[in-house]
Protein backbone atom coordinates (compact mmCIF):
# COMPACT_ATOMS: atom_id res chain seq x y z
CA UNK A 1 0.00 0.00 0.00
CA UNK A 2 0.96 3.62 -0.26
CA UNK A 3 2.82 4.64 2.86
CA UNK A 4 3.40 8.25 2.92
CA UNK A 5 4.50 11.52 1.52
CA UNK A 6 2.76 13.34 -1.33
CA UNK A 7 4.93 13.72 -4.41
CA UNK A 8 3.46 17.23 -4.85
CA UNK A 9 4.59 18.18 -1.32
CA UNK A 10 1.15 19.19 -0.04
CA UNK A 11 0.96 20.03 3.62
CA UNK A 12 -1.69 17.41 4.37
CA UNK A 13 -0.18 13.95 4.14
CA UNK A 14 -2.57 11.27 5.39
CA UNK A 15 -0.98 8.22 6.97
CA UNK A 16 -1.57 4.74 5.65
CA UNK A 17 -2.99 2.01 7.86
CA UNK A 18 -3.15 -1.73 7.52
CA UNK A 19 -1.09 -4.87 8.02
CA UNK A 20 2.45 -5.76 6.97
CA UNK A 21 3.33 -9.45 6.95
CA UNK A 22 6.65 -11.13 6.15
CA UNK A 23 7.88 -14.47 4.88
CA UNK A 24 11.29 -15.63 3.69
CA UNK A 25 11.78 -13.76 0.42
CA UNK A 26 8.67 -11.58 0.47
CA UNK A 27 6.15 -9.42 2.29
CA UNK A 28 2.55 -8.22 2.00
CA UNK A 29 1.48 -4.63 2.74
CA UNK A 30 -2.32 -4.36 2.70
CA UNK A 31 -4.85 -1.77 3.87
CA UNK A 32 -5.89 1.85 3.34
CA UNK A 33 -3.36 3.82 1.35
CA UNK A 34 -2.07 7.22 2.35
CA UNK A 35 -0.84 10.07 0.16
CA UNK A 36 1.33 9.41 -2.89
CA UNK A 37 4.90 8.38 -2.20
CA UNK A 38 7.96 10.25 -3.37
CA UNK A 39 9.93 8.73 -6.24
CA UNK A 40 11.99 5.83 -4.94
CA UNK A 41 13.38 2.41 -5.84
CA UNK A 42 14.05 -0.79 -3.93
CA UNK A 43 15.54 -4.24 -4.43
CA UNK A 44 12.25 -6.15 -4.49
CA UNK A 45 9.89 -6.82 -7.37
CA UNK A 46 6.61 -5.11 -6.41
CA UNK A 47 3.11 -6.33 -7.21
CA UNK A 48 0.64 -3.45 -6.75
CA UNK A 49 -3.05 -4.28 -6.42
CA UNK A 50 -6.13 -2.08 -6.28
CA UNK A 51 -8.61 -3.64 -3.86
CA UNK A 52 -11.37 -1.16 -4.70
CA UNK A 53 -13.03 0.00 -7.92
CA UNK A 54 -11.06 3.25 -7.84
CA UNK A 55 -7.81 1.75 -9.12
CA UNK A 56 -4.32 3.01 -8.28
CA UNK A 57 -1.65 5.09 -10.02
CA UNK A 58 2.03 4.46 -10.65
CA UNK A 59 4.57 7.00 -11.86
CA UNK A 60 7.86 6.83 -13.65
CA UNK A 61 9.62 9.71 -15.36
CA UNK A 62 9.33 8.18 -18.84
CA UNK A 63 5.53 7.84 -18.67
CA UNK A 64 4.23 10.24 -16.00
CA UNK A 65 1.31 8.91 -13.90
CA UNK A 66 -0.72 5.98 -15.26
CA UNK A 67 -3.75 4.21 -13.79
CA UNK A 68 -3.80 0.46 -13.08
CA UNK A 69 -5.93 -2.19 -11.45
CA UNK A 70 -2.82 -4.33 -10.95
CA UNK A 71 0.81 -4.07 -12.03
CA UNK A 72 4.28 -5.52 -11.55
CA UNK A 73 7.08 -3.03 -10.85
CA UNK A 74 10.55 -4.38 -11.69
CA UNK A 75 13.26 -4.41 -9.04
CA UNK A 76 15.33 -1.19 -8.91
CA UNK A 77 12.79 0.69 -11.04
CA UNK A 78 12.40 4.34 -9.99
CA UNK A 79 8.69 4.94 -9.39
CA UNK A 80 6.06 6.53 -7.18
CA UNK A 81 2.80 5.01 -5.94
CA UNK A 82 -0.61 6.59 -5.28
CA UNK A 83 -3.43 4.49 -3.90
CA UNK A 84 -5.78 7.48 -3.62
CA UNK A 85 -6.65 6.72 -0.01
CA UNK A 86 -8.36 3.48 -1.10
CA UNK A 87 -7.79 -0.16 -0.13
CA UNK A 88 -4.66 -1.43 -1.86
CA UNK A 89 -2.15 -4.25 -1.56
CA UNK A 90 1.54 -4.35 -2.36
CA UNK A 91 3.46 -7.60 -2.41
CA UNK A 92 7.26 -7.39 -2.40
CA UNK A 93 9.22 -10.38 -3.74
CA UNK A 94 13.00 -10.66 -3.64
CA UNK A 95 14.21 -10.98 -7.25
CA UNK A 96 16.75 -13.71 -6.50
CA UNK A 97 13.98 -16.04 -5.30
CA UNK A 98 12.53 -18.53 -7.79
CA UNK A 99 9.27 -16.61 -8.19
CA UNK A 100 11.06 -13.28 -8.01
CA UNK A 101 13.25 -14.19 -10.96
CA UNK A 102 10.18 -15.07 -13.01
CA UNK A 103 8.38 -11.84 -12.09
CA UNK A 104 11.47 -9.78 -12.83
CA UNK A 105 11.72 -11.35 -16.28
CA UNK A 106 8.11 -10.36 -16.95
CA UNK A 107 8.52 -6.74 -15.86
CA UNK A 108 12.13 -5.74 -16.51
CA UNK A 109 11.69 -4.63 -20.13
CA UNK A 110 8.81 -2.24 -19.45
CA UNK A 111 9.80 -1.30 -15.89
CA UNK A 112 6.12 -1.30 -14.89
CA UNK A 113 4.01 -4.09 -16.40
CA UNK A 114 0.22 -3.89 -16.48
CA UNK A 115 -1.34 -7.18 -15.33
CA UNK A 116 -3.99 -8.34 -17.78
CA UNK A 117 -7.66 -8.20 -16.84
CA UNK A 118 -8.81 -11.51 -15.41
CA UNK A 119 -5.31 -12.94 -14.85
CA UNK A 120 -5.46 -12.83 -11.05
CA UNK A 121 -9.07 -11.80 -10.32
CA UNK A 122 -9.76 -14.87 -8.17
CA UNK A 123 -6.55 -14.45 -6.18
CA UNK A 124 -7.17 -10.73 -5.56
CA UNK A 125 -10.76 -11.42 -4.46
CA UNK A 126 -9.57 -14.09 -2.05
CA UNK A 127 -6.92 -11.78 -0.58
CA UNK A 128 -9.41 -8.94 -0.12
CA UNK A 129 -11.95 -11.25 1.52
CA UNK A 130 -9.39 -12.51 4.02
CA UNK A 131 -8.30 -8.97 4.89
CA UNK A 132 -11.87 -7.74 5.42
CA UNK A 133 -12.63 -10.79 7.56
CA UNK A 134 -9.49 -10.09 9.66
CA UNK A 135 -8.01 -13.47 8.85
CA UNK A 136 -4.92 -14.55 10.74
CA UNK A 137 -1.43 -13.85 9.42
CA UNK A 138 -0.87 -17.36 8.08
CA UNK A 139 -4.00 -17.26 5.92
CA UNK A 140 -3.12 -13.85 4.46
CA UNK A 141 0.47 -14.88 3.73
CA UNK A 142 -0.70 -18.09 2.03
CA UNK A 143 -3.15 -16.11 -0.10
CA UNK A 144 -0.49 -13.57 -1.11
CA UNK A 145 1.99 -16.32 -1.99
CA UNK A 146 -0.65 -18.08 -4.10
CA UNK A 147 -1.11 -14.84 -6.03
CA UNK A 148 2.66 -14.55 -6.56
CA UNK A 149 2.81 -18.14 -7.80
CA UNK A 150 -0.05 -17.49 -10.21
CA UNK A 151 1.75 -14.52 -11.74
CA UNK A 152 5.07 -16.36 -11.93
CA UNK A 153 3.39 -19.30 -13.65
CA UNK A 154 5.37 -21.58 -15.91
CA UNK A 155 8.39 -19.29 -15.90
CA UNK A 156 9.04 -20.26 -12.27
CA UNK A 157 8.32 -23.92 -12.94
CA UNK A 158 10.97 -23.83 -15.66
CA UNK A 159 13.58 -23.69 -12.92
CA UNK A 160 15.38 -20.36 -12.89
CA UNK A 161 18.06 -20.85 -10.26
CA UNK A 162 20.93 -18.98 -8.67
CA UNK A 163 24.51 -20.16 -8.55
CA UNK A 164 24.53 -22.48 -5.49
CA UNK A 165 27.47 -20.54 -4.01
CA UNK A 166 25.38 -17.37 -3.99
CA UNK A 167 22.40 -19.27 -2.57
CA UNK A 168 24.64 -20.41 0.30
CA UNK A 169 25.91 -16.86 0.77
CA UNK A 170 22.38 -15.43 0.96
CA UNK A 171 21.43 -18.04 3.54
CA UNK A 172 24.51 -17.14 5.56
CA UNK A 173 23.69 -13.42 5.36
CA UNK A 174 20.16 -14.10 6.62
CA UNK A 175 21.52 -16.12 9.53
CA UNK A 176 23.83 -13.29 10.58
CA UNK A 177 21.68 -10.27 9.66
CA UNK A 178 21.27 -9.11 13.25
CA UNK A 179 25.05 -8.95 13.75
CA UNK A 180 28.07 -7.51 11.95
CA UNK A 181 28.41 -8.88 8.41
CA UNK A 182 31.71 -8.70 6.54
CA UNK A 183 31.99 -9.43 2.84
CA UNK A 184 35.20 -11.41 3.40
CA UNK A 185 33.45 -13.76 5.85
CA UNK A 186 30.50 -14.37 3.53
CA UNK A 187 32.85 -14.89 0.57
CA UNK A 188 34.76 -17.48 2.57
CA UNK A 189 31.53 -19.34 3.38
CA UNK A 190 30.87 -19.48 -0.38
CA UNK A 191 34.44 -20.71 -1.03
CA UNK A 192 35.25 -17.65 -3.17
CA UNK A 193 37.81 -14.89 -2.98
CA UNK A 194 36.32 -11.55 -1.86
CA UNK A 195 36.84 -10.01 -5.29
CA UNK A 196 35.29 -12.94 -7.17
CA UNK A 197 32.41 -13.10 -4.70
CA UNK A 198 31.72 -9.36 -5.07
CA UNK A 199 31.41 -9.66 -8.85
CA UNK A 200 29.43 -12.93 -8.83
CA UNK A 201 27.01 -11.62 -6.22
CA UNK A 202 26.23 -8.55 -8.33
CA UNK A 203 25.92 -10.64 -11.49
CA UNK A 204 23.50 -13.12 -9.88
CA UNK A 205 21.34 -10.80 -7.78
CA UNK A 206 21.48 -7.49 -9.66
CA UNK A 207 22.55 -5.63 -6.51
CA UNK A 208 25.87 -5.02 -4.79
CA UNK A 209 26.62 -6.85 -1.55
CA UNK A 210 26.36 -3.90 0.86
CA UNK A 211 23.02 -2.53 -0.46
CA UNK A 212 21.61 -6.07 -0.28
CA UNK A 213 22.59 -6.35 3.37
CA UNK A 214 20.98 -2.95 3.95
CA UNK A 215 17.77 -4.19 2.28
CA UNK A 216 17.62 -7.16 4.67
CA UNK A 217 18.29 -4.87 7.65
CA UNK A 218 15.35 -2.70 6.58
CA UNK A 219 13.14 -5.81 6.54
CA UNK A 220 14.34 -6.77 10.02
CA UNK A 221 13.80 -3.29 11.44
CA UNK A 222 10.37 -2.98 9.85
CA UNK A 223 9.38 -6.38 11.21
CA UNK A 224 10.30 -5.14 14.69
CA UNK A 225 8.39 -1.89 14.13
CA UNK A 226 5.24 -3.75 13.06
CA UNK A 227 5.54 -5.78 16.28
CA UNK A 228 4.88 -2.53 18.23
CA UNK A 229 8.51 -1.62 18.84
CA UNK A 230 9.30 2.11 18.66
CA UNK A 231 11.54 3.56 15.95
CA UNK A 232 14.65 3.49 18.12
CA UNK A 233 14.11 -0.15 19.09
CA UNK A 234 13.31 -1.08 15.48
CA UNK A 235 16.48 0.63 14.27
CA UNK A 236 18.55 -1.28 16.82
CA UNK A 237 16.90 -4.57 15.81
CA UNK A 238 17.94 -3.94 12.21
CA UNK A 239 21.49 -2.96 13.08
CA UNK A 240 21.10 0.74 12.22
CA UNK A 241 23.09 3.38 14.09
CA UNK A 242 19.93 5.16 15.23
CA UNK A 243 16.32 5.86 14.28
CA UNK A 244 17.37 8.72 11.96
CA UNK A 245 19.57 6.33 9.94
CA UNK A 246 16.71 3.82 9.72
CA UNK A 247 14.25 6.53 8.66
CA UNK A 248 16.54 7.93 5.93
CA UNK A 249 17.19 4.47 4.50
CA UNK A 250 13.53 3.46 4.64
CA UNK A 251 12.45 6.66 2.92
CA UNK A 252 14.99 6.20 0.10
CA UNK A 253 13.64 2.68 -0.54
CA UNK A 254 9.88 3.26 -0.11
CA UNK A 255 9.39 6.97 -0.68
CA UNK A 256 7.95 7.54 2.79
CA UNK A 257 8.97 7.71 6.43
CA UNK A 258 8.25 4.66 8.62
CA UNK A 259 6.51 6.93 11.13
CA UNK A 260 3.76 7.49 8.54
CA UNK A 261 2.72 3.84 8.81
CA UNK A 262 -0.06 2.83 11.20
CA UNK A 263 -0.33 -0.90 11.87
CA UNK A 264 -3.79 -2.36 12.49
Secondary structure, DSSP 8 states (H G I E B T S, - for coil): ---S--TT--S----EEEEEEEETTEEEEEEE--S---SB--SEEEEEEE-STT-EEEEETTTEEEEESEEEE-TT--BEEE-TTSEEEEEEEETTSHHHHHHHHHHTTTSEEE--TTSSHHHHHHHHHHHHTT--HHHHHHHHHHHHHHHHHHHHHT-----HHHHHHHHHHHHHTTS---HHHHHHHTT--HHHHHHHHHHHHSS-HHHHHHHHHHHHHHHHHHTT--HHHHHHHTT-SSHHHHHHHHHHHHSS-GGGEEE-
